[in-house]
Amino acid sequence: MYVAGLAGSGGDLTLSLPRLLLQQKRIQGLIMGSGNPRRDIPRYADLYLRGRMNLDDLVSRKITLADIDAGYAALRDPDVARVVVTSF
């Protein structure tokens, strides 16, 4: 199990040590998904270029850099997941 999010300063977590040990649970800290951009981005690009990873469906709108203000405004719409700048 992973707990995602940021706790406020001084956030505490209470655990049952017997349950943690007997059920072979573990605590794992994550930062930004604990990815390795140097390794992962080329891997994802290769998967995308070979048609093995569909990223196109994750993009709600494509905009130019000149439309950046409208792009940020569009993110208030719950139906818009991602806005990508495709033309500079």
ABEGO torsion letter per residue (X at the ends): XBBBEBBBBGBBBBBBAAAAAAAGBBBBBBBGGGBBAAAAAAAAAAAAAAGABBAAAABABBBBAAAAAAAAAAAABAABABBBBABX
